[in-house]
Amino acid sequence: MPIEIPLQDHLRFNREAVQAHAARLAQRGVYVGTSSWKYPGWRGMLYDETRYRFRGRLAESRFERDCLREYGEVFKTVSVDAAYYRFPDRGFLEGLMAQTPSDFLFGFKVTDEITVKRFPNLSRFGERAGQINPHFLDAELFARAFLGPCEPFRERVGLLMFEFSRFYPADFERGRDFVEALDNFLEQLPKGWPYGVEIRNRHFLHRDYFATLARHQVAHVFNYWAAMPPAEEQMAMAGSRTHPRLRAARFLLAPGRSYAEAVKRFSPYTRALEVNTKARAAGAQLLREGIAPENRDCKTFLYVNNRLEGNALETIAAMLAEIEAPPGAPV
């Protein structure tokens, strides 16, 4: 269970220390960053408010537009969650590239038009809510509408993540039915892109699933999510490292906690309110593996969300401190 942090024991984010550590890791092919970046709660930690003032007042629009530039001064990667909600166009991508240095790599969540089998009953789907998605696992649409705009910036794309929300028996009666559909989809994808798959059905984590990803050289994205086994359990599963040169993880939610509960508990994400010692240890383990000599030709991506502990910056700082200490030692 997560441990609540007393205020007096609160570990603050050290911008300069994390900046230096993230740069050293990136030189060895290990990239650590956050899920999205436009969080007002990070002002005063990662962001200098004076950079976003206009006529003596904080300009929210300026912060929203320009803060990625400051983020890129500290981290070498970020997960672009916005790509999940709409296909990225060239103008959007040019803006991302312009604000970040040439050695900064992006992780993109693939648009849900490709990964949702039935549209959820959410207002943003309008009349499509509750309906079958005709473009589920549409490889041609993905290649045209997602990879097409990304092609000019291919060298800056570190990871493309197919996030599959939880499926129900009406969607796939058996895990192997999903694996068969996934196998067919992956077979049709253009080769040479850094693909990863993240799933939300724990019983899909079996030998055939991992073998399918391995055959197509697609990374399984280890995750911390409400109804999934924690990442350390996934990492211990035989065959779970499915790509010889790519590893990825997203630490999003503590198992057993819903997204809505996490938002209510942790907003506005100004500080870590809990310590999840197992998650921090698992993240540190993945980073250690990434810098191991035998993995020198492998790229590793680790993304942390505010809703894991309350503040992703502090979670990352703790993971980075832990990889400098012997495994199991207090930090």
C-alpha positions in Angstrom: 0.0 0.0 0.0 1.2 3.6 -0.6 2.6 5.4 2.3 1.4 9.0 3.0 4.2 11.5 3.3 4.3 13.7 6.4 4.8 17.3 5.3 8.1 17.6 7.3 9.5 14.6 5.4 8.5 16.0 2.0 11.2 15.4 -0.6 11.4 18.4 -3.0 12.3 18.3 -6.6 15.8 19.6 -7.3 15.6 21.0 -10.9 19.4 21.2 -11.5 20.1 17.7 -10.1 17.3 16.1 -12.2 18.4 18.0 -15.3 22.0 16.7 -15.0 20.9 13.2 -14.3 18.4 13.1 -17.1 21.0 14.3 -19.5 23.5 11.6 -18.4 20.9 8.9 -18.8 19.9 10.1 -22.3 23.5 9.8 -23.4 23.2 6.1 -22.6 19.9 5.6 -24.3 17.6 5.9 -21.2 14.9 8.5 -21.3 12.8 9.5 -18.3 10.0 12.1 -18.4 6.4 12.8 -17.6 3.0 12.2 -19.1 2.1 15.6 -20.5 3.7 18.8 -19.2 1.2 21.7 -18.9 0.6 21.5 -15.1 0.2 24.8 -13.2 1.1 22.9 -10.1 4.6 22.6 -11.3 5.2 26.3 -11.4 7.8 27.2 -8.8 9.3 23.7 -9.2 10.0 22.9 -12.9 8.7 26.2 -14.2 9.8 29.8 -13.5 6.7 31.9 -13.3 8.5 35.1 -14.3 9.0 33.6 -17.8 5.2 33.7 -18.4 4.3 37.1 -17.1 2.8 39.8 -19.2 2.3 43.3 -17.9 3.1 42.1 -14.4 0.6 39.2 -14.4 0.9 35.5 -15.1 -0.4 34.9 -18.7 -2.0 31.4 -18.7 -2.1 31.4 -22.4 1.6 32.1 -22.6 2.3 29.3 -20.1 0.2 26.8 -22.0 1.9 27.8 -25.3 5.5 28.0 -24.2 6.2 25.9 -21.2 7.4 22.9 -23.2 10.5 24.9 -24.0 11.4 25.1 -20.3 10.4 21.5 -19.8 12.9 20.5 -22.5 15.7 22.3 -20.6 15.4 19.6 -17.9 14.0 16.4 -19.5 14.9 14.7 -22.7 11.5 13.1 -23.4 7.8 13.6 -22.8 4.7 11.5 -23.5 2.4 13.5 -25.8 -1.0 12.4 -24.4 -2.9 14.9 -26.6 -2.2 12.7 -29.6 -4.6 10.2 -28.1 -7.6 12.5 -28.6 -6.9 13.7 -32.2 -4.6 12.8 -35.0 -1.5 15.1 -34.9 -1.2 17.5 -37.8 2.0 19.0 -39.2 1.5 22.4 -37.5 1.1 20.8 -34.1 4.2 18.6 -34.5 6.3 21.5 -35.8 5.4 23.4 -32.7 6.6 20.6 -30.5 9.9 20.3 -32.4 10.5 24.0 -32.4 10.3 24.2 -28.6 12.7 21.3 -27.8 16.4 20.6 -28.6 17.4 18.2 -31.4 18.2 15.4 -28.9 14.8 15.5 -27.3 12.7 12.4 -28.2 8.9 12.3 -28.0 6.6 9.5 -27.0 3.2 9.7 -28.6 0.0 8.0 -27.6 -1.6 6.7 -30.7 -5.1 8.3 -31.4 -8.0 6.3 -29.9 -9.6 6.2 -33.3 -7.3 3.3 -33.8 -7.4 1.6 -30.4 -11.0 1.8 -29.2 -13.3 -1.0 -30.3 -16.5 0.6 -29.0 -16.6 4.3 -28.3 -17.1 5.1 -24.6 -20.3 6.9 -23.5 -18.5 10.2 -23.2 -19.7 13.5 -24.5 -16.7 14.1 -26.7 -17.8 11.2 -28.9 -21.2 12.8 -29.6 -23.5 10.5 -31.6 -20.7 7.9 -31.8 -20.8 7.2 -28.0 -21.6 3.6 -27.4 -21.2 2.6 -31.0 -18.8 0.2 -32.6 -15.7 2.0 -34.0 -15.3 1.1 -37.7 -11.6 2.1 -37.6 -10.5 -0.1 -34.8 -7.1 -1.5 -35.7 -7.3 0.2 -39.1 -3.6 0.0 -40.2 -4.2 2.0 -43.3 -5.8 4.9 -41.4 -3.0 4.8 -38.8 -0.3 4.9 -41.5 -1.9 7.8 -43.3 -3.3 10.0 -40.5 -0.7 9.4 -37.8 2.6 8.2 -39.4 2.1 10.5 -42.4 2.4 13.8 -40.4 5.2 12.3 -38.2 7.4 11.2 -41.1 9.2 14.6 -41.5 10.1 14.3 -37.8 10.9 10.6 -37.6 14.2 11.0 -35.9 12.5 12.8 -33.0 9.9 10.0 -32.4 11.2 7.8 -29.6 8.1 5.7 -29.0 4.6 5.2 -30.5 2.2 3.7 -27.9 -0.9 1.9 -28.7 -2.9 2.2 -25.5 -5.8 -0.3 -25.4 -8.3 0.5 -22.7 -10.0 -2.3 -20.8 -11.9 -4.6 -23.1 -15.1 -6.4 -21.9 -16.4 -9.9 -22.9 -18.6 -8.3 -25.5 -15.4 -6.9 -27.2 -13.2 -10.0 -26.9 -14.5 -13.1 -25.2 -11.0 -14.5 -24.8 -7.6 -13.0 -24.6 -6.4 -15.0 -27.5 -9.1 -13.3 -29.7 -7.5 -10.0 -28.9 -4.1 -11.3 -29.7 -5.2 -12.6 -33.0 -6.6 -9.2 -34.0 -3.5 -7.5 -32.7 -1.3 -9.9 -34.6 -3.1 -9.1 -37.9 -2.9 -5.4 -37.2 0.9 -5.4 -36.4 1.6 -7.4 -39.5 0.2 -4.6 -41.6 2.1 -1.7 -40.0 4.9 0.0 -41.8 8.2 -1.3 -40.4 11.0 0.6 -38.7 9.0 2.7 -36.3 9.3 2.3 -32.5 6.0 0.7 -31.5 4.8 -0.2 -28.1 1.6 -1.8 -26.8 0.0 -1.1 -23.5 -3.0 -3.1 -22.3 -5.5 -2.8 -19.4 -6.7 -6.5 -19.2 -4.6 -8.4 -16.8 -5.6 -11.8 -18.1 -4.3 -10.8 -21.6 -0.7 -11.0 -20.2 0.2 -14.4 -21.3 2.7 -16.2 -23.4 0.9 -15.8 -26.8 0.6 -12.0 -26.3 4.3 -11.6 -25.5 5.3 -13.9 -28.3 3.2 -11.9 -30.8 4.8 -8.6 -29.8 8.2 -10.2 -30.0 7.6 -11.6 -33.5 6.8 -8.1 -34.7 9.5 -6.5 -32.6 7.0 -4.4 -30.7 7.7 -3.4 -27.0 5.3 -4.4 -24.3 4.7 -1.2 -22.3 5.0 -2.0 -18.6 2.3 -0.1 -16.7 1.0 0.9 -13.3 -2.8 1.0 -13.7 -5.8 0.4 -11.6 -6.7 -3.1 -12.5 -3.4 -4.3 -13.8 -0.6 -6.2 -12.0 2.0 -3.7 -10.9 4.9 -3.1 -13.2 7.3 -5.1 -11.2 5.1 -8.2 -11.6 4.9 -7.6 -15.3 8.6 -7.2 -15.5 9.1 -10.6 -13.8 6.9 -12.4 -16.4 8.8 -14.7 -18.8 9.1 -13.1 -22.2 7.8 -9.7 -21.2 10.8 -7.9 -22.7 9.5 -8.3 -26.2 11.8 -6.0 -28.2 15.6 -6.4 -28.3 16.3 -2.7 -28.6 13.3 -0.9 -27.1 11.8 -1.0 -23.6 9.0 1.2 -22.2 6.9 1.8 -19.1 4.2 4.2 -18.0 3.6 4.7 -14.3 0.1 6.1 -14.1 -2.1 4.9 -11.2 -1.6 2.8 -8.1 -3.3 -0.6 -8.6 -6.8 -0.5 -7.0 -7.3 3.3 -7.3 -9.5 4.8 -10.0 -8.5 7.7 -12.2 -11.2 9.9 -10.7 -10.1 9.0 -7.2 -6.5 10.0 -8.0 -7.6 13.3 -9.5 -9.6 14.2 -6.5 -6.8 13.0 -4.1 -3.9 14.7 -5.8 -5.0 17.8 -7.7 -3.4 20.3 -8.3 -0.3 18.1 -8.2 1.9 20.5 -6.3 3.6 17.8 -4.2 3.8 14.1 -3.8 1.3 13.1 -1.1 2.1 9.4 -1.0 5.2 7.2 -1.5 4.7 4.1 -3.5 7.9 2.3 -2.6 7.3 -0.6 -5.0 6.6 1.6 -7.9 9.7 3.7 -7.2 11.8 0.5 -7.0 10.4 -0.9 -10.2 11.1 2.4 -12.0 14.7 2.4 -10.7 15.1 -1.3 -11.8 14.0 -0.4 -15.3 16.5 2.5 -15.4 19.3 0.3 -14.1 18.5 -2.3 -16.8 18.6 0.4 -19.4 22.1 1.5 -18.5 23.5 -2.0 -18.1 26.3 -2.8 -20.5 24.4 -5.6 -22.2 21.7 -3.1 -23.1 23.9 -0.4 -24.7 22.1 -0.8 -28.0 18.6 -0.5 -26.4 16.5 2.6 -25.8 14.4 2.8 -22.6 11.5 5.1 -22.0 9.9 5.7 -18.6 7.0 8.1 -18.2 5.5 9.0 -14.9 2.1 10.6 -14.2 1.1 12.9 -11.4 -1.7 10.6 -10.5 0.6 7.9 -9.2 1.8 9.7 -6.1 0.6 13.3 -6.5 3.6 14.9 -8.3 5.5 13.2 -11.1 8.5 15.4 -10.8 9.1 14.2 -7.2 8.5 10.6 -8.1 11.1 10.8 -10.9 13.6 12.5 -8.6 13.1 9.7 -6.1 13.6 7.0 -8.8 16.8 8.8 -10.0 18.1 8.9 -6.5 17.4 5.2 -6.0 19.4 4.1 -9.1 22.5 5.8 -7.5 22.0 3.7 -4.3 22.5 -0.1 -4.0 19.2 -2.0 -4.6 17.2 -2.2 -1.3 19.2 0.6 0.4 17.2 3.5 1.9 17.3 6.8 0.0 
